[in-house]
Amino acid sequence: MELFDVYKMLPVELAYAKGYHVYDTQSNEYLDFYGGHAVISIGHSHVKYIAALTKQLHEISYYSNAVEFKLRNEVAQKLGELSGYDEYQLFLCNSGAEAIENALKLASFQNGKKKIVAFKGGFHGRTSAAVSITDNPKIQAPVNEGGEVVILESENIELLEKTLAAGDVCAVVIEGIRGVGGIYVPSNFFLKAIEELCAKHEAVFICDEIQSGYGRTGKFFAHQHAGVKPDLITVAKGMANGFPVGGVLIHPKFKPKYGMLGTTFGGNPLACAACMSVLDVLEKEELVENAAKVGTYLKEQLESIPAIKTVVGEGLMLGLVFEGDVKDIQHALVEEERVLTGSSSRPNEIRLLPPLTIDVPAVDDFIAKLKKVVPQGVPVEK
Ligand SMILES: Cc1ncc(COP(=O)(O)O)c(C=O)c1O
């Protein structure tokens, strides 16, 4: 049997990894400024992460939510404490898309409505409800159609108000910082408008922090830069440093009922051990603060490169916007300089999502390598 060939891959086969480096089968070292789609938060093969998972594997690797498991409650407690959402509740699942599905269900259970407002260029996953609110018809199959979805232009408060005023909107979903669709930071003003309008028109405010959360932007959640408090917050990616985990942080006004949500694997012992060790390392190594500090330095360095038109984003979630297509630059970065970076739906953007452990030497190394492969000559008008 062959694999179902749906992924365009980089010409690299990885064998092992440590910190912010990954190594191929010939032991060539690559600088990882992508973290495998923003997943590596505490660095590859962190000793505490390995120890936590190994210990758990020896104790009990799996049992379902049919039995008590203290570490599961401790993960919720610690996440509440570190994120500033102590009073919220946590539902654990296995991926980002699943977190979105559950958030949409919760919203709909809560107010009985079904129309969802999402935004242009947004990405929320590939399962049925998640893909129906993702602004990309190419990844929607006919079976995903049928939901009542309105995709609006970001920042258009007037249109948002008009849409919500009809009274039939179940939820408004926005990424804390947009990732896949091209890095875009919603204005504080727009996020505040969403918060206020949702409260006024009894719609649920869902913030998708699957990519932008867990310290990546220099605060635990990207929306915290704007001082808003969503009703539901979806998380995944950096949450367990590569172990497949997703979750929804749920405002106390949502009352749980047995059987309302459920999953076989969500919140299993190994997943909880991974989650707990990520939270522990984030706290002890002050990685949220590191993301803010090193992110600022990285942005400054990038802004001094003439070929880059603009640098967008916050902390360690940055988009480097060039004048033209970035394919050649990215290939040269991998093949000549051994640096992994990401792309987005914008053909002229390189997306950087490095581990939150990167430091000034890693940034200097990256900048030196990037400078070697970007077009030289006439500076781009900024
Ligand atoms: C903002 C956002 N939401 C949801 C998802 C879907 O997550 P997953 O691939 O874990 O289903 C992604 C994945 O890239 C994402 O970036």
The ligand as an SDF file (V2000), in Angstrom:
LIG
                    3D

 16 16  0  0  0  0  0  0  0  0999 V2000
   -5.9350   28.8090   13.3140 C   0  0  0  0  0  0  0  0  0  0  0  0
   -6.0950   27.3520   13.0720 C   0  0  0  0  0  0  0  0  0  0  0  0
   -7.2410   26.7420   13.4070 N   0  0  0  0  0  0  0  0  0  0  0  0
   -7.4240   25.4160   13.2370 C   0  0  0  0  0  0  0  0  0  0  0  0
   -6.4410   24.6310   12.6660 C   0  0  0  0  0  0  0  0  0  0  0  0
   -6.6640   23.1490   12.4790 C   0  0  0  0  0  0  0  0  0  0  0  0
   -5.8600   22.4400   13.3500 O   0  0  0  0  0  0  0  0  0  0  0  0
   -5.5540   20.8750   13.0690 P   0  0  0  0  0  0  0  0  0  0  0  0
   -4.7120   20.7930   11.8450 O   0  0  0  0  0  0  0  0  0  0  0  0
   -4.8720   20.4120   14.3230 O   0  0  0  0  0  0  0  0  0  0  0  0
   -6.8790   20.2150   12.8850 O   0  0  0  0  0  0  0  0  0  0  0  0
   -5.2390   25.2200   12.2650 C   0  0  0  0  0  0  0  0  0  0  0  0
   -4.1810   24.4320   11.6210 C   0  0  0  0  0  0  0  0  0  0  0  0
   -3.3080   24.9280   10.9490 O   0  0  0  0  0  0  0  0  0  0  0  0
   -5.0690   26.6200   12.4730 C   0  0  0  0  0  0  0  0  0  0  0  0
   -3.9380   27.2360   12.1060 O   0  0  0  0  0  0  0  0  0  0  0  0
  1  2  1  0
  2  3  1  0
  2 15  2  0
  3  4  2  0
  4  5  1  0
  5  6  1  0
  5 12  2  0
  6  7  1  0
  7  8  1  0
  8  9  2  0
  8 10  1  0
  8 11  1  0
 12 13  1  0
 12 15  1  0
 13 14  2  0
 15 16  1  0
M  END
$$$$
